[in-house]
Amino acid sequence: MPRASRKFETEEELYDFALKALMRRGHSVFEMRKALERRADDKALVRRVLDQLKEQNYLDDARYAMQFVRQRSENRRQGRHRIARELRARGVPDRHIDAALGEVLSGVDAAAQVRARIERKLRSLRAPFDETKLASLYGALLRAGFESDTIRRELRAITKQQVDTETLSEDLQ
């Protein structure tokens, strides 16, 4: 049974809570509003703290979206669709999502990212690469947020290359 969150009565206590939350990680305005509403019963108090955080430039959805896209694309190597879906779930407006995706992912080659993920997976496989593994890899790449056309094109290229290599090695024997 989860314990009840401590409720704050003053603006100063709620503001301190918000700052501590922002020190741990960035939050969208929507996320912060939800967190503050769980900690205070007074909606006007929540609104004042949010306004104060925005005024001091501690909360900014455009900056948050930019940092989120950069981190997810560079560190986790996630695709455009997954990043956009996660930002929408965090309450970031579409205009900020589109701007961040456009700016950060403009120089990123999605096909190269898909190819790298496929090659990494193929290196770790012990058993032969069959239809089941192909379907599993396709699903994993879709969940990672890459476009289905790009995935299919890269999988076709890799599997064709494997078939050609196997045929060549059989011919040599």
C-alpha positions in Angstrom: 0.0 0.0 0.0 1.6 3.2 -1.1 1.9 5.9 1.4 0.2 9.3 0.9 2.3 12.1 -0.4 3.1 14.9 2.0 0.9 18.0 1.1 2.4 21.4 1.1 0.5 24.4 2.4 2.7 27.3 1.4 4.1 28.6 -1.9 7.7 28.4 -0.5 7.4 24.7 0.4 5.9 23.9 -3.0 8.5 25.9 -4.8 11.3 24.1 -3.0 9.7 20.8 -3.9 9.6 21.8 -7.5 13.3 22.9 -7.5 14.4 19.6 -6.0 12.4 17.8 -8.6 14.1 19.9 -11.4 17.5 19.2 -9.9 17.0 15.5 -10.3 15.9 15.7 -14.0 14.2 18.0 -16.4 10.4 18.1 -16.5 7.9 19.4 -19.0 5.3 21.9 -17.8 2.6 19.2 -17.9 4.7 16.8 -15.7 5.5 19.5 -13.2 1.9 20.6 -13.0 0.9 17.0 -12.2 3.6 16.6 -9.6 2.7 19.9 -7.9 -1.1 19.1 -8.0 -0.3 15.8 -6.2 1.5 17.8 -3.5 -0.9 20.8 -3.0 -4.7 21.0 -2.9 -4.8 24.7 -3.8 -4.8 25.0 -7.6 -4.0 28.8 -7.4 -0.9 27.9 -5.4 0.2 25.4 -8.1 -0.4 28.0 -10.8 1.7 30.7 -9.0 4.6 28.3 -8.6 4.4 27.2 -12.2 4.4 30.8 -13.3 7.4 31.6 -11.1 9.3 28.6 -12.5 8.5 29.7 -16.1 9.4 33.3 -15.3 12.8 32.2 -14.0 13.3 30.0 -17.1 13.5 26.8 -15.0 10.5 25.3 -17.0 10.6 25.6 -20.8 8.9 23.0 -23.0 10.9 24.0 -26.1 14.3 23.6 -24.3 13.0 20.4 -22.6 12.0 18.9 -26.0 15.4 19.8 -27.5 17.3 18.2 -24.6 15.1 15.1 -24.6 15.4 14.5 -28.4 19.2 15.0 -28.3 19.6 12.6 -25.4 17.3 9.9 -26.8 18.8 10.1 -30.3 22.4 10.2 -29.4 22.6 8.0 -26.3 19.8 5.6 -26.8 19.8 5.7 -30.6 16.0 5.8 -30.7 14.0 6.8 -33.8 11.9 9.8 -34.5 8.5 8.2 -33.9 9.4 6.8 -30.5 10.9 10.1 -29.3 7.8 12.0 -30.5 5.5 9.5 -28.8 7.3 9.8 -25.5 7.3 13.6 -25.6 3.6 13.6 -26.3 3.1 11.3 -23.3 5.0 13.9 -21.2 2.6 16.6 -22.3 4.9 18.5 -24.6 3.0 20.4 -27.4 3.5 19.2 -30.9 5.0 22.5 -32.1 7.9 22.0 -29.7 8.3 18.3 -30.6 8.4 19.0 -34.3 10.9 21.9 -33.9 13.2 19.8 -31.7 13.0 16.7 -34.0 13.7 18.9 -37.1 16.7 20.6 -35.6 18.3 17.7 -33.8 17.6 14.9 -36.3 18.2 16.9 -39.5 21.8 15.6 -39.8 21.0 12.1 -38.5 20.9 9.2 -41.0 18.1 6.9 -39.8 19.2 4.2 -42.2 22.7 4.2 -40.7 21.2 3.9 -37.2 19.0 1.0 -38.2 22.0 -0.7 -40.0 24.1 -0.3 -36.9 21.4 -1.8 -34.7 21.0 -4.7 -37.1 24.7 -5.4 -37.3 25.0 -5.3 -33.5 22.2 -7.8 -33.1 23.6 -10.1 -35.8 27.0 -10.2 -34.0 25.3 -11.4 -30.8 23.3 -14.1 -32.4 24.5 -17.7 -31.8 22.0 -19.6 -33.8 21.4 -19.1 -37.5 19.4 -16.1 -38.6 15.9 -17.4 -39.6 12.5 -15.9 -40.2 11.6 -15.8 -36.5 14.7 -13.8 -35.6 14.0 -11.6 -38.6 10.5 -10.9 -37.3 11.8 -10.3 -33.8 14.4 -7.8 -35.0 11.8 -6.0 -37.2 9.5 -5.6 -34.2 12.3 -4.3 -32.0 13.3 -1.7 -34.6 9.7 -0.6 -34.9 9.4 -0.2 -31.1 12.7 1.8 -31.2 10.8 4.3 -33.4 12.2 3.8 -36.9 10.1 3.9 -40.0 9.0 0.6 -41.4 10.2 1.4 -44.9 13.7 2.1 -43.7 13.7 -1.1 -41.5 12.5 -3.3 -44.4 15.1 -1.8 -46.8 18.0 -2.3 -44.4 16.8 -5.8 -43.4 16.5 -6.8 -47.1 20.0 -5.5 -47.8 21.5 -7.4 -44.8 19.7 -10.6 -45.5 20.6 -10.4 -49.2 24.2 -9.9 -48.3 24.1 -12.9 -45.9 22.5 -15.1 -48.6 25.2 -14.0 -51.2 28.0 -14.7 -48.6 26.5 -18.2 -47.8 26.2 -19.0 -51.6 29.7 -17.8 -52.2 31.2 -19.9 -49.4 29.2 -23.0 -50.6 30.5 -22.5 -54.1 34.1 -22.4 -52.9 33.8 -25.8 -51.2 
